[in-house]
């Protein structure tokens, strides 16, 4: 927080004068070139919400919220309702830099992870714009770029291998999260095909709780032999005994994602002894709570990775900002490539991936320009 305090002190007079005057939640829909499918659900279309926080200085902070009803219980409609009905009235008149105050006055609403995370990111985006520095610099400023990972969703083993090989060839990406959680033989064949297609790649598997314990043992053992670096959420979260047995069985970490939705969830998962790695998603814990999770994991010597919720480019920039801010997160690939699966996006210029890395934009805040024509065409209400 030292850098944040110094930036706030340097710009104190300006920050003291600026106030939040409007909070928007804009529902929109973007088509996918290729739908994302995995064990817990599918994303046929990006029915997301753009959060806009306006100030009387003319600056506007942005973030995108991605509903995942099968994981968080949030829908596009519920996110819009939560932001308009709960968060917006509490933020009006507040100073944009008062992020902890915003967390405090908004804390009475349980759940609503993606709505809360998007509001937090938009506030940080505003703070960066007001201070004239990138969000990543405010958060920690460790690196100016990070390696990225690509998620490979369900398809035939051949098509999944082609996806990974294509992303590797075009963007130089060398890390892949492979969606598993189907029939073990099919999952093993898919990972083996990707291993053959990109032999030197870092692979890790994500079952999204799709296997039974017996399937997890069969598939997980084979995937460890194929060199995966972690196996994420192999079985039901409620099966604590089974998760512990699998964590003890494998030489690679059992990674927590759906079991780690919040700081409290991460604390509990670590205490239960079944998690050896934590996936932090900016889409659900914003920057503020994600930083709290990072602090807890540091204290417990628990590795973390920055996961993806199949965000658009704006969400990918938020993930990159956080990933590059800290040594712990910059040392592992950030899941931030899948905005390329969208047929269209809201940004005027998409982030570039060069030699498997994405650079932090040098512009203040998250460093983007919204394409207003694209937003007008995508929004689903007048």
TIFI-221374 format. One record per atom (N, C-alpha, C, O): residue in one letter; x, y, z. Coordinates in steps of 0.02 Angstrom, whole numbers, plus 50000, padded with zeros to 5 digits. Atoms other than C-alpha are relative to their C-alpha. Example, Ala and Ser with C-alpha at 12.3 -4.5 7.8 and 13.67 -1.06 7.14 Angstrom:
a500454994150000a506154977550390a500455006050000a500975005950033s499584994149997s506844994750357s499615005550037s499865011050045
***
This chain:
x500414993950000x500005000050000x500425006350000x500155011749992x499584994149997x501515011750012x499965004249938x499915010349942x500034996350063x501475016349829x499335003449992x499295009249971x500674997050005x499595019249834x499965006250043x499695011350022x500034994349955x499785030749984x500395005949972x500175011649976x499604994550026x501165040749901x499675003249940x499695009349932x500364997350058x500165042549740x499405004250023x499285009649997x500574996349974x498625047849838x500225006650031x499895011750024x499754993949969x499655060349936x500215005149947x500075011149954x499774995650053x500415067549777x499415003449964x499455009249944x500574997450037x498705069849698x499415001550047x498835001650026x500524999349949x497755073349859x499505005549984x498905004549992x500454994450011x497045090149810x499504998449944x498915000049949x500455001750056x496345083849645x499514994550021x498914995050006x500435005549979x495675067749721x499465002450049x498904999850048x500484997549952x494825077449860x499425003649967x498875003949995x500524996150033x493845087749735x499544995849956x498974997749943x500385004050048x493265073749619x499494995650037x499634993050090x500525004149970x491645064549656x499684995549946x499664997249887x500375004650044x490715049749581x499305002849991x498955004350040x500664997050014x489135056049495x499524995049968x498924996249966x500455004950031x488465040649405x500354993249997x500964992849986x499755006850007x488675021749405x499534996349953x498934995749966x500405003550050x488075012149252x500154992650001x500714990450013x499935007150013x487784993649226x499674998649933x499054998849928x500255000550068x487604990449040x500034992749977x500584990249966x499995006950025x487084972948984x500144999949925x499885004149888x499855000650072x487784967548816x500134992749983x500234988550027x499895006950024x488014951948711x500485000249941x500405004149894x499525000750055x489474947048600x500034992749980x500044988350023x499965007050022x489564931348493x500704997150007x501205000850002x499375003650002x490934918448508x500124997149931x499654994749899x499825003750060x491844912048356x499954992650013x499784988649969x500015007049980x491934895848451x499784999850073x500145002250117x500255000149931x490874892648607x500494996350046x500834991750025x499575003249950x491814887948765x499594994850038x499054996350064x500375005449966x491294871248840x500474996650050x501064995550037x499615003049946x491874863149002x499524996150045x498924996350034x500415004849963x491254851049135x499425003250038x498905000050047x500524996949960x490234863549236x499515004149960x499025006649988x500464996050040x489394872449091x500285001649932x500774998649910x499774997850066x489604881148926x499835007449992x499365010050023x500114992950015x489714898948862x499905000549924x500385000649886x500174999650070x488814900348696x500055007149973x500185008249914x499994993050018x488784919348696x500215003950062x500045002150118x499774995949944x489604932648804x499455004850020x499415010449994x500534995649973x488094939748897x500285003350062x500135001150118x499634996849946x489124951549004x499705006750019x499195008849992x500234993449977x488914968049094x500615004750002x501125003050031x499484995049997x489984983549068x499835004850057x499295007850059x500084995449944x490194993649228x500365006549983x500945006449964x499714993550013x490485012249205x499895004450062x499325005350084x500054995549943x490865023949350x500235007049977x500815007949961x499874993250025x490765042449302x500185004650057x499935003950113x499834994949951x491545057049394x499825006949972x499715007849912x500144993150022x491205075649390x500605003349967x500565009049944x499414997550036x492965077749318x500014997649928x500474999249890x500045002550068x492435068849159x500344993349988x500274990449935x499675006550007x493465053149190x499504994550017x499054995350059x500465005649993x492585036349180x500414993550010x500854992049970x499675006449988x493165019849255x499564994449972x498954994749976x500365005550031x492695003549169x500234993350027x500794992550050x499845007049987x492634985049205x499464995849969x498904998249958x500525004550026x491724970049135x499864994550050x500324991950082x500225005449956x490734957349234x499744994349957x499334995449912x500215005950038x490494939649168x499594995350044x499884992150088x500405004449958x489034930149244x500154992649986x500244990649929x499935007250005x489284911649279x499504996950048x499694995250104x500525002249954x487634905549352x500144993250031x499944991950088x499875006849975x488244887549372x500564999950051x500684994750082x499464999749950x489694893249482x499825004850057x499895003050115x500114994849950x489184909249572x499265001350013x499095004750062x500714998449993x487294909649549x499815006849974x499255009049984x500134993350028x487434926449461x499814999449926x500104995449889x500184999450070x486584930449297x500135007149977x500285011550018x499934993250025x486724945449184x499495004750035x499665010350054x500514995949968x485084951849257x500145001450073x500015006950097x499864999049928x485624949249437x500585004850010x500585008750058x499444995349995x487264958449408x499775007149988x499965011750025x500274993350014x486354973149330x499605002650060x499675008350081x500424998049944x485114973349474x500425001750062x500285006650097x499594998849941x486464972249608x500385006649994x500435010450043x499614993850008x487494986449535x499545006150003x499705011050036x500454994250001x486024997949502x499655001050067x499565006650089x500394999449939x485084994049662x500395000350064x500155003150113x499615000349937x486474991249789x500635004349996x500725008850038x499354996750002x488174997549735x499945007449980x500235011750012x500034993150025x487705013249637x499775005050053x500115010150061x500214995049951x486725022049776x500525001350054x500565006850082x499494999349947x488155019049898x500645003449976x501035006050016x499394996950027x489505025549781x499905007349980x500385011149977x500134993250023x488665041649725x500255005150052x500115004550111x499724994949957x489565056849796x500654998250032x500965002450066x499385002249968x491065046649852x500615002149959x500565003049898x499374998850036x492865050749808x500224993549966x500204988249997x499795006150035x493505038349675x500574996450034x500624990250028x499435003249968x495085035149775x499844996650066x500274993350095x500195002849935x494125029649930x499784992749991x499214990950006x500185006850018x494185011349880x499814995950062x499344992050060x500175003749939x494175004550058x499335002350028x498954998350055x500654997649978x492705015650101x499454996949957x498924995049982x500485003150045x491805008849947x499884992750019x499324990350017x500085007049979x492144991150006x499584999650064x499154995350071x500355000249936x491494995150179x499255001449992x498844997850021x500714998350005x489865003350127x499624995049957x499004994649961x500335004950043x489514989550001x500014993050028x499744988449997x499875006749974x489944974950114x499384996350023x499404990250031x500605003249972x488174971550175x499654995349953x499214991649974x500315004450049x487684962450015x500414993749993x500994994049971x499645006450004x488174944050023x500064997749928x499654999549886x499925002850066x488824934749871x500135005349947x500515010049959x499934995250055x488694944049705x500745001449984x500955007149977x499284999450009x490534940649674x500195003949938x500625008349941x499794996850062x490624946149493x499795007449997x500155011649971x500214993049996x489614962049521x500485004050044x500705009450025x499554996649954x490704966749669x500705000849970x501015006149976x499344999750030x492314962549577x500055005349946x500555008849941x499984995150054x491864973249427x499985007150027x500345011450001x500024993449969x491424988249535x500695001950027x500925007550018x499344998749971x493094986649624x500515001649945x500895006449951x499534998850055x494084985549461x499885006849968x500355010449953x500154993550030x493175000649389x500245005850044x500475010950019x499754994849955x493625010749545x500775000649995x501035006149995x499284999850008x495455005849528x500205003149933x500685006849928x499874997050066x495395010449343x499945007650005x500355011349978x500084992849989x494745027549394x500595003050039x500855008350021x499454997549960x496095029549525x500635000649959x501005005549965x499414999750043x497445025449399x499965005949952x500465009349940x500084994350046x496735038249277x500125006650036x500455011050010x499914993849962x496665051649411x500725001150020x500965006850021x499304999449979x498435047949468x500485000249941x501065002049948x499584999850060x499085046549289x500484994249994x500994994849961x499565005950003x499845029149311x499584993849987x498984993850001x500365006350011x499365011349259x499784996950067x500114997850118x500225003549940x498375000949384x500544995350026x500624994650087x499485004749979x499794988349386x500535003450042x500795000550089x499524996249961x500965001849450x499735001650069x500095001050119x500314998749935x499745006649588x500014993850044x500144994250104x500065006149961x499554988549641x500674997450025x500714994650080x499365002749978x501394984149650x500575001449952x501145002349972x499514998050050x502294987649486x500594995549992x501144997849978x499425004550002x503364972049486x500284999249929x500894999549920x499775001450068x503444968749297x499615004149950x499075006749966x500364996350052x502954977049135x499674995449949x499344997749902x500325004950044x502384960949050x499994993250035x500384992050081x500045006749971x501894943149092x499884994949945x499594996649893x500185005550045x501804926449004x499264998550008x498974999650062x500725001449998x500034921148961x499874992649984x500274989349952x500235006850011x499114904548959x499345000249963x498955004949970x500625000750039x497714898848844x499604994150025x499874988850038x500445005449980x496214888548897x499734996449939x499484999549892x500235004250055x495774874148782x499364996550023x499394992250067x500645002749977x493934869648798x499834993549963x500174991549916x500205006650025x493014853448758x499924999849924x499635004249893x500105001750071x493114846248584x500304993149991x500464989750040x499635006350011x493854830948503x500735001050018x500975006750015x499284999149986x495664827548552x500375003349943x500825007349955x499664997250058x496194832048376x499875007549995x500335011549982x500174992950004x495264848648378x500325003950057x500545009650047x499674996749943x495944852948552x500745000949987x501035006150004x499284999450016x497714849348493x500115005349947x500595009149950x499944994950052x497424860148339x499945007150030x500295011750009x500094993649967x496814874348450x500655002250034x500895007850024x499384998449964x498374873648560x500575001449951x500945006249960x499464999050048x499544871948412x499925006549962x500415009949948x500124993750035x498724886548323x500175006150042x500475010850017x499844994549955x498854898048473x500755000550012x501035006050016x499275000149992x500654892748498x500345003049938x500805007149945x499684997650061x501084896148316x499885007549989x500345011149968x500174993050015x500184912948303x500265004850053x500475010450036x499844995349946x500574920448474x500604998050042x500805001750086x499435002349961x502024910348543x499824997750070x500264997050113x500225002249933x500984904548692x500264993050014x500234988549972x499695006349982x501824890348785x499694996950063x499984992450093x500345002749941x500594887048928x499264999249984x498955003649955x500685001550018x498894878948914x499644996750059x499894991950088x500455003449954x497494874849035x499524995949958x499154998649916x500405004650040x496624859648963x499374998250039x499424995550094x500635001849967x494784857449007x499894992449995x499894989549941x500145007149995x494454839649065x499384999150044x499035004050058x500595001149958x493104831449173x499464996249963x498894995949986x500465004350037x492284820549042x500194992750013x500414991050068x499775006949994x492604802149012x500765000050006x501105003349966x499274999849990x494374798649076x500404998349937x500915001549924x499635001950059x494924790148916x500035005849950x500555007049918x500024994350045x494374805248813x500455005650026x500805008849987x499584994749971x495224817348933x500744998449992x501135002849975x499305002150007x496844807548931x500235000849927x500785003349914x499834999450071x496814806948741x500095007349980x500535008949940x499954992950018x496534825748731x500655003050025x500995006549988x499384997349972x497984830048846x500604997049963x501095000649949x499455003150037x499104817548756x500085003149931x500645004249907x499974996950066x498654825348588x500315006950003x500705008849960x499704993349992x499074842748651x500744999550016x501145003449991x499295001149984x500704836348725x500394998549937x500945001049928x499665001650062x501164829048555x500045006149954x500545007149920x500024994250045x500654845048464x500475005650022x500775009049980x499564994749972x501624856848580x500424996850054x500284997650114x499645004349952x502924845648664x500295003650061x500305000750115x499664996649945x503784858748771x499535004550041x499775008350084x500474995549966x502204867448833x499894998050072x499954992250091x500245001149933x501704869449014x499264998449996x498865002549972x500705002150001x500064859849031x499744999250071x500104996750115x500345001749938x498854859449176x499274998849984x499015001649936x500665002450015x497134851649184x499485003050047x499635004150106x500544997349960x495474858549245x499374995949988x499084996149934x500585004450007x494054846149277x499355003350020x498825000450009x500624996549980x492804858949345x499524995550038x498924995750027x500385004449956x492224845749471x499624994649962x499134991849988x500385004550043x491694834249329x500094992650011x499674988649990x499865007249990x492464817649382x499704997450065x499585001150112x500105003549937x491934805049511x500684998850030x501184999449995x499345001649970x493314800449635x500374994549962x500984995149952x499675005450037x493674784249540x500265002449933x500815000749913x499774997250064x493754793449374x500605004650010x501065004649970x499454995449987x494884806549451x500654996350011x501184998549987x499395003949989x496124793349510x500274997349935x500874997749922x499795002950064x496164785049340x500285005349954x500835004749928x499794994750046x496264800949238x500605003950027x501085005249991x499464996049971x497364810749359x500674996549999x501184999749984x499365003750002x498684797149371x500315000349931x500915001449924x499744999850069x498834796749182x500235007049980x500735007749946x499814993250018x498884815649167x500655002150034x501055005750005x499354998749967x500284816649295x500564996949960x501094999949952x499495003350042x501234804249187x500135004049937x500695003949910x499914995950060x500944815849039x500325006850016x500455010749970x499624994049982x501774829949137x499595006250014x499855011750007x500384994049982x500344841449187x500285002950065x500534999350108x499714996649942x500874854349315x499535000750059x499755002150115x500504999549947x499254854549416x499354997049974x499254996649913x500665002450018x497504847049418x499505003950041x499495003650103x500454995349966x496124859449458x499314996950010x499024994149964x500675002149981x494504854849548x499784993549967x499334993549925x500155006350033x494464836449500x499314997150016x498994994149974x500635003049978x492914831449601x499585005150038x499795010950046x500444995549963x491474838949699x500355003250059x500734999950095x499694996449944x492014852149824x499794997050067x500184997150114x500265002649937x490934843949958x500354993550021x500324991750080x499675006349984x491954827849949x500705001450027x501205000449993x499364998049971x493314833650067x500474994150007x501074994649993x499565006049992x493964816150104x500304998049933x500904996649929x499745001750066x494114812349919x500525004949975x501015002949945x499524994950021x495004828649885x500664999250036x501204999950006x499385001149962x496254825250023x500384994049974x501004994249967x499685006150026x496594807849956x500355001449934x500914999149922x499704998450064x496904814649782x500615004650008x501115003749975x499444995449988x498014828649847x500624996250025x501184997850006x499445004149975x499074815649938x500264995349946x500854993449947x499835005050050x499074803949788x500475002849946x500924999449922x499644997150057x499784815849658x500615004050021x500635006950075x499394996049987x501494823849647x499925007249977x500375011349988x500134993150022x500714839549571x499435002850042x499044998950070x500514997249956x499564851749662x499294998649976x499164998649916x500724999550013x497684849749672x499845007450007x499895010250062x500104992850000x497214867449624x499285001750017x498814998349995x500664997849981x495734876649700x499765005849957x500135010649947x500304994550038x494584887449594x499295001250026x499185006050063x500684999149975x492714885149626x499974999450076x499505001950107x499985000549927x493184880749805x500325006250032x500355006650093x499634994149975x494094897549821x499705006449973x500055010649944x500344994350029x492794910549774x500155006550036x500075011950007x499904994049960x493254922749913x500594998950047x500874993450050x499465000649951x494574926350044x499824994850053x500254990750072x500215004849950x493564916450171x500044992849973x500244988250009x499975006650031x493434901750050x500724997649994x500864991750007x499305002050007x495304901750018x500294998150068x500644993050073x499765001649932x495684902050205x499754993050020x500134989050048x500285006449982x494514887250230x500314994349959x500474989049986x499715005250043x495204877450081x500714998250020x500904992450020x499325001449977x496984879350142x499994996250065x500384991550074x500045003449935x496494874050318x499784992849992x499984988550032x500245006850011x495624858550249x500554995449974x500494989349979x499435004050020x497274852850175x499954996549933x500354992149918x500085003350063x496644847950003x500225004349940x500185002049883x499824995550054x497264862849902x500745001650003x501005003550056x499294998550003x499064865149846x500165005949955x500745007749947x499924994250043x498784879849728x499325003449995x498805000149996x500634996250001x497474893649717x499955004049936x500425007449916x500144995950059x496704901249561x499635006350022x499095005950050x500304993549984x496324919749585x499725002849935x500075003449885x500324997150059x495084927249463x499785007150016x499375008350060x500154992949989x495004946149453x499265001249989x498975005750020x500714999150014x493244944349384x499564998950061x499005001550063x500435001449942x492604938049552x500255003350064x499865004250110x499764996849939x493734946149682x500315006949987x500625009750032x499744993350014x494224962349594x500755000450015x501094995350019x499304999149980x495914969749636x500084999850076x500574997050101x499914999249928x495604973049820x499994993350036x500454991950075x500025006449966x495054955849879x500524995249972x500774991050009x499475004250028x496264947449759x500665001450034x501064996850046x499384998249964x497664956849846x499984997050070x500504994950096x500065003349935x497004950350013x500144992649995x500494989750037x499885007250011x497004932549945x500754998849989x501034994050016x499285000750012x498784934949883x500395000450066x500854996550077x499664999449936x499334940650056x499934993750043x500414991550074x500105006249963x498554925350137x500414994349971x500734990650008x499625005550031x499344913550011x500755000950010x501114996050019x499294998849985x501034921850035x500174997550070x500684994250081x499875002049931x500904918950222x500004992550008x500364989850050x500055007349996x500454900650193x500474996549951x500464990449945x499555002750051x501774898450057x499624995849948x499844990549928x500455003350047x500374893549939x500065003449932x499915009449927x499954996850066x500684896749752x499315001949973x498824998449986x500624998050031x499344906149657x500125001349926x500675002949904x499994998350071x498934908349474x499405004649987x498915004550023x500554995650019x497844921449390x499584996349947x499814995249891x500445003850044x496384912149313x499575004449956x499585010549961x500424996450047x495154916849178x499284997750005x499144992050024x500715001550003x493274917549163x499755001149928x499185003049916x500134998750070x493334918648973x499805007349990x499305008949958x500134992850006x493394937648987x500115002549929x500434999249888x499824996350059x493394949648844x500665003550011x501005002350061x499344996849996x494904960648811x500075004550061x500615004950089x499964995749941x494474972848951x500144995950063x500564997850104x499865004449944x494424958649077x500704997249998x501024996450050x499315002550006x496054951849008x500505005350023x501005003650055x499544994649978x496884968849037x500015000550076x500535001850106x500015000049926x496304968249219x500414994350028x500784995250077x499605005749977x497064950949240x500745001349991x501144999650035x499294998550013x498694956649162x500255005250049x500825004650073x499804994849952x498744972149273x500174997050067x500694998650097x499875003149935x498614961649430x500584995149996x501014995050040x499475004950006x499734947749368x500695003049998x501165000350026x499354996850006x501144959649325x500205003950062x500785005850069x499874995749943x501004969049489x500434996850054x500755000450092x499695003449944x501754955849604x500474994449976x500354991249924x499535005350019x503234943949598x499674993250001x499814989049957x500325006549994x502144929349653x499584998349939x499564992549918x500445001350057x500944931249507x500355000849933x500174997549885x499644998950062x502144937449374x500444994149981x500644993449924x499575005750013x503154921449390x499634994149967x499954989249948x500405005350031x501724910749320x499565003049946x499355008749951x500414997350054x500744912549159x499305002050024x499004998650065x500674997549985x499134922649171x499534997649946x499694998249886x500505002350049x497594915349087x499665006049969x499215008949999x500244993650027x497234929748970x499975000349924x500015005749895x500005000050074x497124924348788x499314999149970x499225000549910x500615002550031x495334918748766x499525005449976x498985003849951x500404994850032x494644935748718x500034999249924x499595001749889x499965001350072x495214930148545x499464995249976x499354994649916x500555004550019x493804917248549x499365003949983x498915001149952x500584995850017x492544931648534x500035002149927x500575003549900x500024997550069x491974936548360x500085007549998x500335010349948x499934992749994x491924954748417x500185001850072x500114997650116x499834997749933x492494964948566x499785007250008x499585010449960x500194993149986x492124981548650x500575004949994x500455011049992x499424995450001x493884988648640x500175002049928x500124998049881x499804997550066x494464999348495x500634996549975x500724995649915x499395003550018x496144990448498x500124994350050x500124995450110x499915005849957x496444972948565x500724999750026x501185001849992x499325001049975x497944968948676x500394995349953x500094990849922x499585004150043x499394961148582x500364994750042x500604996150097x499625005549969x500174944448627x500594998649954x500504996649897x499395000850040x501974943348567x500464995250037x500634996250095x499555005049972x503094928248597x499734997350067x500114996350114x500305003049940x501874921548726x499925004750058x499765002550114x500064995249946x501834937648828x499545005849982x499455007449923x500414994150010x500664952248852x500295005650044x500425004650103x499724994349964x501334969348902x499455003950036x498885004050013x500464995549965x500504980749029x499975006549961x500495009549948x500044993650035x499834996048937x500305005650042x500255005650103x499694994449963x500765012048982x499515005550016x499675009950056x500504994849987x499185022548982x499734999450071x499764993950100x500265000349932x498405027049150x499414995250007x499054993849959x500545004749987x497185015049231x500134993449968x500704990949971x499915006450034x496894999049135x500285000849930x500534995949901x499684998750064x497465007148972x499624997449940x499884993149905x500435002550053x496055004348847x499625005949970x499635011549997x500484995350029x494875013748732x499384996049981x499424991349942x500625003450017x493055008248723x499775002349931x499765008249915x500294998650065x492355007148547x499255001250011x498874996450019x500694998449983x490715016248575x499504997349949x498944995649967x500445002950051x489975010148410x499904992550014x499354989950009x500055007249984x490364992148459x499564998950061x499184994150063x500425000649940x489564994748629x499275001249983x498834997550006x500694998550020x488015002548552x499694994149963x499104992649972x500255005750038x487844987648435x499904993950044x499474989750029x500025006149958x488114974848574x499515000550058x499294995450084x500414999449940x487044982048714x499304997249987x499034997649932x500635003750008x485444972648746x499405003650030x498865000750035x500564995849981x484374986748814x500165007149980x500745009049974x499894993250024x484125004648759x500285004650051x500405010550036
***
